[in-house]
Amino acid sequence: KNEVEQSPQNLTAQEGEFITINCSYSVGISALHWLQQHPGGGIVSLFMLSSGKKKHGRLIATINIQEKHSSLHITASHPRDSAVYICAARTSGSRLTFGEGTQLTVNP
Amino acid sequence: DGGITQSPKYLFRKEGQNVTLSCEQNLNHDAMYWYRQDPGQGLRLIYYSQIVNDFQKGDIAEGYSVSREKKESFPLTVTSAQKNPTAFYLCASSMDRGGNQPQHFGDGTRLSIL
């Protein structure tokens, strides 16, 4: 069992839908990252959070430390949101443990 | 613009050859990282460096080598000892060594065996 598990692995939505991607981890962490990987392979850091909730535009990330669970929400989804979304847990020092990613496809 | 540059974008290697992947950053970041990405798996850490002239093995360092002679450069050599080198390689950097800042990623290099 991976230390960081994401669900679902694949997600298809219609434009405008509210989207939730989940991340569970089984180890103690000091922070959790959400990343976005575009089809060409480049990765962009979306959020880094250790408690509560963060919001940037249509993206919201939440974390529940007691339940060892984080969610990434996308409101009013758009085809340009199509990408792989990756959660990563900072477990020791500066090292990250990555989930396998969620492939999101938003159809017009 | 500040960022991380990986080159080349695509790289082909013959059996038994060593190849070096370039990673350069102009963000003045102390820490740099190399990851490997395989289909259906999460990124795995190969090597990381928190300061010039120092680096540590990650989870899958066998068959790889690195150097950190300059702050802005962290090249990765895939040696002939790496038996399954075909993968997507990502370089990243972060401002601090303690992991309190997010990592910035390059666009990756895709390595294939001929």
Backbone of each chain as ProteinMPNN parsed JSONL, in Angstrom:
{"seq_chain_A": "KNEVEQSPQNLTAQEGEFITINCSYSVGISALHWLQQHPGGGIVSLFMLSSGKKKHGRLIATINIQEKHSSLHITASHPRDSAVYICAARTSGSRLTFGEGTQLTVNP", "coords_chain_A": {"N_chain_A": [[0.865, -1.184, 0.0], [0.598, 2.171, -0.927], [2.103, 5.062, 0.601], [0.865, 7.432, 0.098], [-2.225, 7.931, -1.216], [-4.362, 8.414, -3.973], [-7.622, 9.342, -5.166], [-10.291, 9.766, -7.522], [-8.547, 7.574, -9.898], [-8.918, 8.231, -12.535], [-10.915, 10.77, -13.984], [-13.738, 12.058, -15.497], [-15.446, 14.876, -16.586], [-18.129, 17.178, -17.229], [-18.04, 20.402, -18.702], [-18.249, 23.041, -16.384], [-19.01, 21.573, -14.186], [-18.67, 20.707, -10.681], [-15.734, 19.633, -9.174], [-14.058, 17.079, -7.362], [-11.1, 15.885, -5.998], [-9.449, 13.386, -4.23], [-7.127, 12.764, -1.533], [-5.353, 10.604, 0.458], [-3.279, 9.843, 3.224], [-0.845, 7.858, 4.934], [1.092, 8.341, 6.747], [2.887, 10.425, 9.124], [2.855, 13.884, 8.462], [4.343, 17.031, 7.502], [3.486, 18.892, 5.759], [1.267, 19.243, 2.932], [1.198, 18.945, -0.551], [-0.359, 20.105, -3.529], [-0.218, 19.467, -6.938], [-0.098, 20.269, -10.446], [0.008, 18.632, -13.485], [0.698, 19.191, -16.787], [-0.258, 18.125, -20.161], [2.141, 18.118, -21.666], [4.027, 17.498, -19.796], [5.235, 19.225, -17.945], [5.246, 20.486, -14.588], [3.274, 22.225, -12.232], [3.171, 23.916, -9.168], [0.383, 23.993, -7.118], [-0.825, 24.297, -4.529], [0.379, 24.5, -1.167], [-0.158, 23.162, 1.893], [-0.744, 22.96, 5.424], [-2.719, 22.938, 7.234], [-6.281, 23.43, 7.558], [-7.735, 25.368, 4.998], [-7.15, 26.444, 1.63], [-7.484, 28.824, -0.994], [-7.493, 29.541, -4.44], [-8.433, 31.363, -6.984], [-10.536, 29.419, -8.914], [-9.899, 27.131, -7.638], [-9.755, 25.099, -4.746], [-8.229, 23.933, -1.841], [-8.26, 21.585, 0.766], [-7.455, 20.33, 4.025], [-7.471, 17.717, 6.422], [-6.01, 17.085, 9.225], [-6.292, 15.258, 11.336], [-7.792, 13.192, 10.22], [-6.107, 12.48, 8.213], [-6.311, 13.312, 5.508], [-6.836, 14.942, 2.411], [-8.368, 17.228, 0.147], [-8.864, 18.322, -3.208], [-10.612, 20.781, -4.808], [-12.382, 21.825, -7.682], [-14.117, 24.458, -8.899], [-16.773, 25.272, -11.169], [-15.744, 23.923, -13.549], [-13.514, 23.775, -16.387], [-12.561, 23.051, -19.786], [-9.802, 23.655, -20.01], [-8.836, 22.967, -17.58], [-8.159, 20.372, -17.71], [-5.895, 17.916, -16.931], [-3.226, 16.21, -15.167], [-3.547, 15.724, -11.771], [-1.709, 15.911, -8.848], [-1.031, 14.776, -5.613], [1.216, 15.376, -2.931], [3.099, 14.415, -0.145], [4.888, 15.965, 2.435], [7.15, 14.398, 4.225], [9.568, 14.123, 5.646], [12.091, 16.403, 6.406], [12.953, 18.003, 3.456], [11.919, 16.26, 1.679], [9.562, 14.747, -0.549], [6.7, 12.606, -0.781], [4.945, 11.092, -3.315], [1.609, 10.862, -4.649], [-0.079, 8.75, -7.082], [-1.365, 10.24, -8.94], [-4.182, 11.907, -10.508], [-5.977, 11.676, -13.378], [-7.609, 14.145, -14.985], [-10.254, 14.925, -17.109], [-11.98, 17.364, -18.746], [-14.804, 17.866, -20.478], [-16.111, 19.858, -23.18]], "CA_chain_A": [[0.0, 0.0, 0.0], [1.369, 3.396, -0.988], [1.919, 5.972, 1.718], [-0.031, 8.485, -0.375], [-3.18, 7.343, -2.156], [-5.294, 9.362, -4.561], [-8.805, 8.814, -5.842], [-10.147, 8.595, -8.377], [-7.387, 7.582, -10.794], [-9.362, 8.943, -13.72], [-12.146, 11.502, -13.745], [-14.226, 12.794, -16.654], [-16.514, 15.78, -16.181], [-18.624, 18.145, -18.21], [-17.705, 21.789, -18.374], [-19.13, 23.666, -15.413], [-19.229, 20.718, -13.019], [-17.816, 20.822, -9.49], [-14.872, 18.455, -9.175], [-13.308, 16.801, -6.135], [-10.064, 14.855, -6.048], [-9.114, 13.07, -2.851], [-5.777, 12.291, -1.222], [-5.198, 10.076, 1.815], [-1.892, 9.476, 3.51], [-0.788, 6.96, 6.086], [2.251, 8.698, 7.56], [2.86, 11.78, 9.632], [3.365, 14.827, 7.475], [4.445, 18.418, 7.938], [2.735, 19.691, 4.776], [0.785, 18.494, 1.78], [1.241, 19.735, -1.78], [-1.127, 19.742, -4.718], [0.506, 19.843, -8.147], [-0.815, 20.064, -11.697], [0.918, 18.261, -14.567], [0.077, 19.385, -18.086], [0.034, 17.031, -21.104], [3.543, 18.108, -22.085], [4.843, 16.943, -18.723], [5.637, 20.208, -16.951], [4.467, 20.458, -13.344], [3.102, 23.499, -11.552], [2.717, 23.777, -7.796], [-0.879, 24.712, -6.904], [-0.999, 24.621, -3.122], [1.082, 23.814, -0.092], [-0.923, 23.475, 3.099], [-0.521, 22.102, 6.59], [-3.955, 22.915, 8.005], [-7.371, 24.253, 7.072], [-8.174, 25.488, 3.617], [-6.599, 27.511, 0.818], [-8.268, 29.061, -2.205], [-6.857, 30.359, -5.471], [-9.33, 31.357, -8.13], [-11.578, 28.371, -8.844], [-9.332, 25.971, -6.949], [-9.776, 25.104, -3.285], [-7.605, 22.758, -1.235], [-8.528, 21.437, 2.192], [-6.751, 19.231, 4.665], [-7.898, 17.33, 7.755], [-4.827, 16.404, 9.76], [-6.692, 14.123, 12.179], [-8.242, 12.102, 9.357], [-5.05, 12.245, 7.236], [-7.019, 13.389, 4.239], [-6.892, 16.246, 1.766], [-9.16, 17.27, -1.079], [-8.72, 19.439, -4.136], [-11.878, 21.059, -5.468], [-12.378, 22.779, -8.795], [-15.47, 24.94, -9.158], [-17.032, 25.713, -12.545], [-14.635, 23.345, -14.312], [-13.35, 24.206, -17.775], [-11.65, 22.133, -20.499], [-8.382, 23.952, -19.78], [-8.443, 22.335, -16.316], [-7.764, 18.986, -17.997], [-4.493, 17.72, -16.565], [-3.045, 15.252, -14.079], [-3.407, 16.397, -10.482], [-0.873, 15.059, -8.008], [-0.784, 15.228, -4.252], [2.516, 14.953, -2.429], [3.205, 14.661, 1.286], [6.232, 16.211, 2.955], [7.219, 13.502, 5.378], [10.765, 14.399, 6.444], [12.945, 17.393, 5.785], [12.375, 18.583, 2.244], [11.543, 15.187, 0.765], [8.143, 14.558, -0.812], [6.199, 11.309, -1.244], [3.924, 11.472, -4.278], [0.562, 9.969, -5.097], [0.061, 8.343, -8.48], [-1.98, 11.228, -9.814], [-5.553, 11.759, -11.006], [-6.131, 12.238, -14.721], [-8.89, 14.836, -15.118], [-10.646, 15.379, -18.441], [-13.2, 18.159, -18.727], [-15.326, 17.99, -21.845], [-16.93, 21.078, -23.391]], "C_chain_A": [[0.897, 1.228, 0.0], [1.094, 4.258, 0.229], [0.969, 7.106, 1.369], [-0.929, 7.897, -1.463], [-4.136, 8.415, -2.658], [-6.488, 8.639, -5.156], [-9.639, 9.973, -6.384], [-8.864, 8.659, -9.205], [-7.683, 8.371, -12.055], [-10.711, 9.576, -13.445], [-12.51, 12.273, -15.008], [-15.428, 13.615, -16.228], [-16.952, 16.627, -17.366], [-18.273, 19.549, -17.738], [-18.733, 22.364, -17.413], [-19.35, 22.849, -14.148], [-18.248, 21.041, -11.894], [-17.05, 19.517, -9.351], [-14.162, 18.313, -7.843], [-12.333, 15.661, -6.386], [-9.579, 14.649, -4.618], [-7.704, 12.513, -2.7], [-5.749, 11.838, 0.225], [-3.757, 9.65, 2.019], [-1.841, 8.72, 4.827], [0.378, 7.273, 7.015], [2.069, 10.094, 8.119], [3.476, 12.732, 8.638], [3.509, 16.201, 8.117], [3.735, 19.359, 6.97], [2.291, 18.797, 3.64], [0.732, 19.442, 0.579], [0.245, 19.198, -2.791], [-0.42, 20.326, -5.932], [-0.364, 19.559, -9.357], [0.207, 19.761, -12.785], [0.181, 18.348, -15.898], [0.489, 18.281, -19.053], [1.487, 16.984, -21.568], [4.496, 17.607, -21.023], [5.259, 17.927, -17.654], [4.694, 20.217, -15.761], [4.459, 21.843, -12.72], [2.598, 23.232, -10.144], [1.473, 24.623, -7.609], [-1.0, 25.2, -5.465], [0.024, 23.872, -2.281], [0.335, 24.179, 1.186], [-0.644, 22.47, 4.209], [-1.741, 22.068, 7.499], [-5.005, 23.715, 7.264], [-7.614, 24.204, 5.581], [-7.425, 26.627, 2.939], [-7.385, 27.613, -0.478], [-7.454, 29.92, -3.157], [-7.715, 30.268, -6.716], [-10.43, 30.33, -7.957], [-11.099, 27.114, -8.114], [-9.35, 26.174, -5.438], [-9.119, 23.821, -2.804], [-7.898, 22.767, 0.254], [-7.711, 20.278, 2.736], [-7.323, 19.004, 6.055], [-6.78, 16.482, 8.347], [-5.213, 15.164, 10.561], [-7.088, 12.923, 11.328], [-7.204, 11.751, 8.299], [-5.629, 12.243, 5.82], [-7.012, 14.825, 3.729], [-7.736, 16.139, 0.506], [-8.794, 18.495, -1.897], [-10.052, 19.591, -4.863], [-11.667, 22.047, -6.601], [-13.826, 23.184, -9.034], [-15.58, 25.405, -10.609], [-15.936, 25.228, -13.49], [-14.695, 23.745, -15.789], [-12.408, 23.229, -18.476], [-10.164, 22.421, -20.257], [-7.897, 23.418, -18.425], [-7.982, 20.897, -16.525], [-6.261, 18.831, -17.807], [-4.43, 16.561, -15.583], [-2.803, 16.049, -12.798], [-2.755, 15.428, -9.503], [-0.83, 15.632, -6.603], [0.536, 14.639, -3.77], [2.626, 15.348, -0.964], [4.651, 14.914, 1.671], [6.359, 15.461, 4.266], [8.444, 13.761, 6.243], [11.639, 15.394, 5.704], [12.259, 18.011, 4.582], [11.9, 17.514, 1.268], [10.035, 15.048, 0.671], [7.865, 13.117, -1.22], [4.963, 11.595, -2.073], [2.847, 10.405, -4.437], [0.723, 9.677, -6.58], [-0.583, 9.318, -9.449], [-3.398, 10.88, -10.212], [-5.633, 12.445, -12.36], [-7.527, 12.827, -14.84], [-9.085, 15.264, -16.564], [-11.956, 16.12, -18.31], [-13.643, 18.387, -20.163], [-16.193, 19.23, -22.005], [-18.402, 20.728, -23.568]], "O_chain_A": [[1.827, 1.335, 0.799], [0.014, 4.207, 0.818], [0.336, 7.68, 2.255], [-0.45, 7.426, -2.494], [-4.655, 9.218, -1.883], [-6.392, 7.491, -5.59], [-9.687, 11.041, -5.774], [-8.176, 9.68, -9.211], [-6.827, 9.084, -12.579], [-11.551, 8.996, -12.758], [-11.704, 13.043, -15.53], [-16.334, 13.096, -15.574], [-16.239, 16.766, -18.36], [-18.218, 19.834, -16.542], [-19.938, 22.197, -17.602], [-19.825, 23.379, -13.144], [-17.159, 21.568, -12.119], [-17.631, 18.434, -9.403], [-13.715, 19.3, -7.26], [-12.699, 14.613, -6.917], [-9.329, 15.609, -3.89], [-7.163, 11.882, -3.608], [-6.086, 12.608, 1.124], [-3.102, 9.158, 1.1], [-2.675, 8.913, 5.711], [0.619, 6.539, 7.973], [1.217, 10.855, 7.66], [4.505, 12.428, 8.035], [2.884, 16.497, 9.136], [3.419, 20.495, 7.324], [2.86, 17.729, 3.41], [0.283, 20.583, 0.686], [0.033, 17.989, -2.894], [-0.069, 21.505, -5.963], [-1.257, 18.714, -9.307], [1.152, 20.522, -12.992], [-0.825, 17.673, -16.112], [1.468, 17.576, -18.808], [2.007, 15.901, -21.837], [5.657, 17.32, -21.318], [5.607, 17.513, -16.549], [3.493, 19.986, -15.905], [5.474, 22.538, -12.68], [1.7, 22.414, -9.947], [1.48, 25.82, -7.897], [-1.248, 26.38, -5.22], [0.471, 22.778, -2.626], [0.208, 25.355, 1.525], [-0.35, 21.3, 3.962], [-1.8, 21.265, 8.429], [-4.68, 24.573, 6.443], [-7.688, 23.131, 4.98], [-7.104, 27.638, 3.565], [-7.888, 26.615, -0.995], [-6.813, 30.89, -2.753], [-7.731, 29.253, -7.412], [-11.171, 30.361, -6.975], [-11.845, 26.141, -7.999], [-9.017, 27.241, -4.922], [-9.421, 22.74, -3.308], [-7.803, 23.798, 0.92], [-7.327, 19.367, 2.002], [-7.625, 19.952, 6.78], [-6.628, 15.308, 8.009], [-4.541, 14.136, 10.478], [-6.767, 11.782, 11.66], [-7.409, 10.797, 7.547], [-5.453, 11.295, 5.054], [-7.159, 15.781, 4.49], [-7.805, 15.082, -0.121], [-8.461, 19.552, -1.361], [-10.555, 18.639, -5.46], [-10.877, 22.984, -6.49], [-14.666, 22.338, -9.338], [-14.605, 25.869, -11.201], [-15.279, 26.032, -14.151], [-15.759, 24.009, -16.349], [-11.545, 22.638, -17.828], [-9.352, 21.498, -20.299], [-6.697, 23.414, -18.15], [-7.465, 20.274, -15.597], [-5.463, 19.524, -18.438], [-5.459, 15.997, -15.21], [-1.954, 16.939, -12.76], [-3.186, 14.286, -9.349], [-0.617, 16.831, -6.42], [0.917, 13.536, -4.162], [2.29, 16.471, -0.585], [5.542, 14.162, 1.276], [5.763, 15.83, 5.277], [8.365, 13.631, 7.465], [11.895, 15.239, 4.51], [11.126, 18.485, 4.674], [11.518, 17.834, 0.142], [9.316, 15.205, 1.658], [8.667, 12.484, -1.906], [4.037, 12.257, -1.606], [3.125, 9.208, -4.371], [1.556, 10.282, -7.254], [-0.364, 9.226, -10.657], [-3.776, 9.709, -10.251], [-5.389, 13.646, -12.475], [-8.518, 12.097, -14.8], [-8.209, 15.881, -17.169], [-12.939, 15.567, -17.817], [-12.943, 19.018, -20.955], [-16.919, 19.613, -21.088], [-19.231, 21.619, -23.754]]}, "seq_chain_B": "DGGITQSPKYLFRKEGQNVTLSCEQNLNHDAMYWYRQDPGQGLRLIYYSQIVNDFQKGDIAEGYSVSREKKESFPLTVTSAQKNPTAFYLCASSMDRGGNQPQHFGDGTRLSIL", "coords_chain_B": {"N_chain_B": [[12.896, 35.574, -17.706], [12.499, 34.014, -14.485], [13.238, 30.637, -13.715], [13.218, 27.035, -14.19], [15.243, 25.164, -16.279], [15.259, 22.412, -18.298], [17.166, 20.224, -20.254], [18.063, 17.867, -22.869], [14.695, 17.986, -24.303], [13.825, 15.595, -25.32], [15.529, 12.503, -25.336], [17.707, 10.051, -26.541], [19.139, 6.898, -25.992], [21.755, 4.596, -26.503], [22.207, 1.127, -25.765], [24.354, 0.516, -23.01], [25.52, 3.003, -22.955], [26.428, 6.044, -21.243], [24.42, 8.825, -20.298], [23.832, 12.336, -19.956], [21.638, 14.443, -18.272], [20.517, 17.727, -18.342], [20.008, 20.319, -15.919], [19.122, 23.474, -15.089], [18.805, 26.333, -13.026], [17.613, 29.627, -12.444], [16.683, 30.799, -10.194], [17.885, 31.251, -7.862], [17.782, 29.291, -5.94], [18.419, 27.167, -3.118], [18.055, 24.37, -2.797], [17.896, 21.427, -4.822], [16.413, 18.908, -6.922], [16.075, 15.602, -8.325], [13.732, 13.694, -10.064], [12.082, 10.673, -11.029], [9.628, 9.575, -13.322], [7.322, 7.126, -13.952], [4.905, 5.396, -15.984], [1.736, 5.164, -14.407], [2.777, 5.305, -11.888], [3.765, 7.156, -8.962], [5.867, 10.109, -8.748], [9.305, 9.477, -8.164], [12.04, 9.916, -5.983], [15.32, 10.526, -7.015], [17.934, 11.715, -6.581], [18.979, 14.352, -4.38], [19.926, 17.712, -3.581], [20.975, 19.925, -1.163], [22.65, 21.993, -0.898], [25.419, 23.666, -2.418], [27.989, 21.544, -3.673], [27.237, 19.361, -2.217], [25.238, 16.447, -1.9], [22.542, 14.058, -1.688], [21.501, 10.62, -1.706], [18.408, 9.554, -3.081], [15.401, 7.653, -3.144], [15.773, 5.871, -5.242], [18.468, 5.674, -6.249], [20.367, 4.015, -7.448], [22.408, 3.355, -10.235], [22.48, 5.9, -11.166], [24.089, 9.15, -11.211], [25.124, 12.292, -9.796], [26.092, 15.786, -9.739], [26.981, 18.787, -7.996], [28.286, 21.374, -8.561], [27.895, 24.017, -8.999], [25.596, 26.507, -7.843], [23.405, 26.93, -9.47], [23.157, 24.734, -11.113], [22.46, 21.282, -11.694], [23.251, 18.571, -12.821], [22.208, 15.357, -14.049], [23.433, 12.128, -14.42], [22.732, 9.308, -16.249], [23.716, 6.174, -15.91], [25.284, 3.3, -17.487], [24.758, 1.291, -15.787], [22.183, 1.505, -14.955], [19.469, -0.304, -15.4], [16.942, -0.083, -16.449], [16.315, 2.487, -17.901], [14.456, 3.958, -19.357], [12.203, 6.492, -19.102], [10.433, 9.335, -17.732], [12.018, 12.228, -16.768], [12.227, 14.509, -14.153], [13.271, 17.649, -12.968], [13.627, 19.645, -10.066], [13.435, 22.548, -7.924], [13.848, 24.281, -4.801], [13.407, 27.039, -2.586], [14.306, 26.902, 0.077], [16.138, 24.714, 2.299], [14.811, 23.212, 4.118], [12.33, 22.42, 3.294], [10.13, 24.043, 3.567], [9.161, 25.645, 1.62], [7.438, 25.693, -1.543], [8.149, 23.359, -4.224], [9.638, 24.059, -7.363], [9.2, 23.089, -10.682], [10.873, 21.759, -13.589], [10.307, 21.306, -17.176], [10.81, 18.728, -17.86], [12.578, 15.782, -19.088], [12.405, 13.356, -21.554], [13.529, 10.173, -21.678], [14.669, 7.627, -23.78], [15.423, 4.261, -24.756], [17.375, 3.146, -27.436]], "CA_chain_B": [[12.027, 35.061, -16.644], [13.131, 33.013, -13.649], [12.645, 29.316, -13.819], [14.089, 25.869, -14.302], [15.368, 24.716, -17.658], [15.792, 21.065, -18.489], [17.464, 19.915, -21.654], [17.094, 18.153, -23.918], [13.329, 17.565, -23.992], [13.81, 14.168, -25.668], [16.889, 11.979, -25.38], [17.752, 8.641, -26.882], [20.4, 6.311, -25.545], [22.023, 3.224, -26.905], [22.584, 0.237, -24.664], [25.741, 0.613, -22.58], [26.007, 4.389, -22.948], [26.014, 6.99, -20.219], [23.898, 10.087, -20.815], [23.67, 13.349, -18.913], [20.487, 15.332, -18.394], [20.863, 19.037, -17.801], [19.015, 21.071, -15.162], [19.65, 24.777, -14.697], [17.792, 27.231, -12.459], [18.064, 30.996, -12.165], [15.813, 31.254, -9.112], [18.744, 31.386, -6.681], [17.33, 28.322, -4.948], [19.469, 26.345, -2.531], [17.82, 22.938, -2.932], [17.504, 20.905, -6.129], [15.953, 17.52, -6.847], [15.79, 14.845, -9.533], [12.69, 12.686, -9.914], [11.773, 9.814, -12.166], [8.201, 9.304, -13.402], [6.95, 6.005, -14.805], [3.437, 5.318, -16.123], [0.994, 4.515, -13.328], [3.462, 5.436, -10.598], [4.083, 8.512, -8.53], [7.26, 10.518, -8.895], [10.218, 8.899, -7.176], [13.222, 10.756, -5.815], [16.579, 9.882, -7.382], [18.955, 12.404, -5.8], [18.692, 15.733, -4.066], [21.049, 18.5, -3.098], [20.476, 21.052, -0.382], [23.631, 23.069, -0.931], [26.48, 23.4, -3.392], [29.019, 20.559, -3.319], [26.688, 18.325, -1.348], [24.017, 15.832, -2.401], [22.164, 12.823, -1.003], [20.717, 9.66, -2.473], [16.991, 9.428, -2.819], [14.894, 6.292, -2.992], [16.131, 4.997, -6.377], [19.714, 6.268, -6.75], [21.244, 3.062, -8.13], [22.498, 3.538, -11.681], [22.496, 7.332, -11.448], [25.046, 9.973, -10.476], [24.876, 13.726, -9.917], [27.09, 16.698, -9.203], [26.427, 20.118, -7.689], [29.46, 22.248, -8.498], [27.4, 25.394, -9.002], [24.273, 26.592, -7.235], [22.326, 26.936, -10.45], [23.202, 23.576, -12.003], [22.39, 19.987, -11.0], [23.116, 17.571, -13.886], [21.987, 13.95, -13.7], [23.971, 11.167, -15.375], [22.14, 7.974, -16.232], [24.846, 5.327, -16.296], [24.951, 2.012, -18.103], [24.325, 0.39, -14.713], [20.734, 1.648, -14.79], [18.984, -1.338, -16.328], [15.656, 0.291, -17.044], [16.371, 3.939, -17.837], [13.381, 4.62, -20.102], [11.297, 7.146, -18.163], [10.348, 10.792, -17.798], [12.825, 12.732, -15.666], [11.874, 15.871, -13.766], [14.148, 18.356, -12.044], [12.903, 20.644, -9.286], [14.239, 23.298, -6.967], [13.088, 25.026, -3.812], [14.188, 28.123, -2.015], [14.957, 26.564, 1.337], [16.574, 23.33, 2.446], [13.968, 22.516, 5.082], [11.082, 21.982, 2.692], [9.026, 24.921, 3.926], [8.728, 26.346, 0.422], [7.056, 24.752, -2.6], [9.149, 23.038, -5.232], [9.386, 24.507, -8.732], [9.6, 21.999, -11.561], [11.154, 21.968, -15.0], [9.363, 20.681, -18.093], [11.118, 17.316, -17.97], [13.294, 15.157, -20.213], [11.945, 11.981, -21.787], [14.666, 9.341, -22.095], [14.284, 6.348, -24.382], [16.522, 3.4, -25.194], [17.276, 2.739, -28.841]], "C_chain_B": [[12.772, 34.029, -15.814], [12.44, 31.683, -13.803], [13.685, 28.229, -13.874], [14.082, 25.392, -15.745], [15.983, 23.334, -17.693], [16.063, 20.866, -19.982], [18.23, 18.601, -21.747], [15.693, 17.706, -23.489], [13.169, 16.072, -24.262], [15.257, 13.703, -25.817], [16.83, 10.488, -25.648], [19.135, 8.107, -26.521], [20.547, 4.906, -26.103], [22.387, 2.423, -25.668], [24.054, 0.433, -24.32], [26.305, 2.018, -22.541], [25.569, 5.115, -21.687], [25.431, 8.221, -20.91], [23.698, 11.048, -19.654], [22.516, 14.267, -19.257], [20.826, 16.631, -17.683], [19.693, 19.636, -17.024], [19.673, 22.348, -14.674], [18.514, 25.618, -14.125], [18.402, 28.597, -12.187], [17.187, 31.637, -11.097], [16.593, 31.511, -7.823], [18.295, 30.451, -5.54], [18.488, 27.477, -4.423], [19.306, 24.867, -2.878], [17.393, 22.566, -4.354], [17.273, 19.406, -6.037], [15.856, 16.92, -8.242], [14.781, 13.761, -9.2], [12.58, 11.881, -11.203], [10.282, 9.534, -12.142], [7.982, 8.186, -14.405], [5.433, 5.929, -14.883], [2.805, 4.583, -14.948], [1.662, 4.587, -11.971], [3.646, 6.899, -10.246], [5.539, 8.836, -8.793], [8.104, 9.898, -7.785], [11.523, 9.695, -7.172], [14.486, 9.967, -6.129], [17.722, 10.425, -6.514], [18.433, 13.79, -5.441], [19.919, 16.404, -3.468], [20.498, 19.714, -2.369], [21.433, 22.23, -0.401], [24.711, 22.683, -1.934], [27.508, 22.435, -2.812], [28.539, 19.51, -2.325], [25.427, 17.762, -1.965], [23.797, 14.507, -1.677], [21.386, 11.923, -1.947], [19.253, 9.744, -2.067], [16.613, 7.967, -2.714], [15.364, 5.335, -4.091], [17.425, 5.476, -7.034], [20.582, 5.31, -7.567], [21.201, 3.256, -9.638], [22.497, 4.986, -12.123], [23.642, 8.004, -10.69], [24.733, 11.44, -10.738], [26.114, 14.491, -9.463], [26.401, 18.022, -8.916], [27.608, 21.072, -7.48], [29.073, 23.717, -8.477], [25.982, 25.41, -8.456], [23.174, 26.421, -8.267], [22.233, 25.668, -11.287], [23.231, 22.269, -11.229], [22.202, 18.893, -12.067], [22.981, 16.151, -13.344], [22.572, 13.067, -14.789], [23.3, 9.824, -15.168], [23.225, 7.036, -16.754], [24.357, 4.026, -16.916], [24.508, 1.0, -17.054], [22.825, 0.483, -14.442], [20.067, 0.769, -15.841], [17.679, -0.981, -17.008], [15.525, 1.813, -17.063], [15.236, 4.657, -18.555], [12.354, 5.17, -19.128], [11.273, 8.636, -18.472], [11.05, 11.32, -16.558], [12.502, 14.202, -15.41], [12.874, 16.409, -12.756], [13.318, 19.405, -11.314], [13.871, 21.396, -8.384], [13.314, 23.959, -5.956], [14.018, 25.988, -3.094], [14.956, 27.685, -0.772], [15.263, 25.082, 1.417], [15.629, 22.537, 3.346], [12.632, 22.068, 4.532], [9.896, 22.849, 3.037], [8.51, 25.745, 2.752], [8.362, 25.331, -0.65], [8.21, 24.503, -3.56], [8.684, 23.55, -6.602], [9.971, 23.462, -9.671], [9.958, 22.5, -12.951], [10.128, 21.235, -15.859], [9.695, 19.223, -18.395], [11.923, 16.929, -19.195], [12.794, 13.73, -20.344], [13.091, 11.191, -22.392], [14.164, 8.001, -22.622], [15.523, 5.577, -24.803], [16.309, 2.992, -26.642], [17.495, 1.238, -28.971]], "O_chain_B": [[13.574, 33.26, -16.343], [11.227, 31.605, -13.995], [14.871, 28.46, -13.64], [13.022, 25.239, -16.352], [17.082, 23.111, -17.185], [15.287, 21.288, -20.84], [18.965, 18.246, -20.826], [15.531, 17.112, -22.423], [12.47, 15.37, -23.53], [16.099, 14.421, -26.355], [16.023, 9.761, -25.07], [20.152, 8.771, -26.718], [19.589, 4.135, -26.164], [22.82, 2.975, -24.656], [24.903, 0.507, -25.209], [27.452, 2.213, -22.136], [24.501, 4.852, -21.134], [25.894, 8.614, -21.98], [23.432, 10.638, -18.524], [22.42, 14.796, -20.364], [21.353, 16.632, -16.57], [18.534, 19.483, -17.412], [20.658, 22.311, -13.938], [17.404, 25.624, -14.658], [19.551, 28.71, -11.758], [16.974, 32.849, -11.092], [16.023, 31.936, -6.818], [18.412, 30.776, -4.359], [19.405, 27.119, -5.162], [20.277, 24.188, -3.21], [16.634, 23.289, -5.001], [17.853, 18.722, -5.194], [15.591, 17.624, -9.216], [14.921, 13.02, -8.227], [12.929, 12.338, -12.291], [9.715, 9.283, -11.079], [8.398, 8.28, -15.56], [4.744, 6.349, -13.954], [3.273, 3.52, -14.542], [1.175, 3.998, -11.006], [3.68, 7.766, -11.119], [6.35, 7.941, -9.033], [7.68, 9.807, -6.632], [12.034, 10.09, -8.22], [14.705, 8.883, -5.587], [18.386, 9.671, -5.803], [17.555, 14.33, -6.114], [20.816, 15.754, -2.93], [19.657, 20.441, -2.898], [21.083, 23.331, 0.023], [24.885, 21.507, -2.252], [27.851, 22.496, -1.631], [29.346, 18.851, -1.67], [24.618, 18.517, -2.505], [24.727, 13.914, -1.13], [20.705, 12.39, -2.86], [18.907, 9.967, -0.907], [17.401, 7.142, -2.253], [15.354, 4.12, -3.895], [17.468, 5.661, -8.25], [21.452, 5.762, -8.311], [20.133, 3.314, -10.246], [22.512, 5.273, -13.32], [24.105, 7.501, -9.667], [24.152, 11.789, -11.765], [27.047, 13.927, -8.889], [25.372, 18.342, -9.511], [27.881, 21.511, -6.363], [29.831, 24.561, -7.997], [25.25, 24.43, -8.593], [22.13, 25.836, -7.977], [21.315, 25.538, -12.097], [23.937, 22.151, -10.228], [21.106, 18.348, -12.199], [23.564, 15.8, -12.319], [22.243, 13.237, -15.963], [23.297, 9.273, -14.067], [23.601, 7.11, -17.924], [23.17, 3.703, -16.872], [23.942, -0.039, -17.396], [22.263, -0.38, -13.767], [20.105, 1.076, -17.033], [17.357, -1.542, -18.056], [14.715, 2.371, -16.324], [15.071, 5.864, -18.374], [11.706, 4.41, -18.409], [11.988, 9.126, -19.347], [10.732, 10.924, -15.437], [12.504, 15.025, -16.326], [13.27, 15.718, -11.818], [12.402, 19.986, -11.895], [14.981, 20.936, -8.117], [12.132, 24.17, -6.23], [15.229, 25.782, -3.007], [16.117, 28.052, -0.59], [14.695, 24.287, 0.668], [15.653, 21.306, 3.329], [11.871, 21.401, 5.232], [8.755, 22.439, 2.824], [7.522, 26.467, 2.888], [8.909, 24.229, -0.673], [9.122, 25.319, -3.691], [7.503, 23.48, -6.944], [11.098, 23.004, -9.481], [9.435, 23.507, -13.428], [9.197, 20.619, -15.34], [8.947, 18.553, -19.106], [11.949, 17.641, -20.198], [12.763, 12.982, -19.367], [13.566, 11.501, -23.484], [13.345, 7.334, -21.99], [16.543, 6.165, -25.16], [15.227, 2.554, -27.031], [17.45, 0.701, -30.078]]}, "name": "protein", "num_of_chains": 2, "seq": "KNEVEQSPQNLTAQEGEFITINCSYSVGISALHWLQQHPGGGIVSLFMLSSGKKKHGRLIATINIQEKHSSLHITASHPRDSAVYICAARTSGSRLTFGEGTQLTVNPDGGITQSPKYLFRKEGQNVTLSCEQNLNHDAMYWYRQDPGQGLRLIYYSQIVNDFQKGDIAEGYSVSREKKESFPLTVTSAQKNPTAFYLCASSMDRGGNQPQHFGDGTRLSIL"}
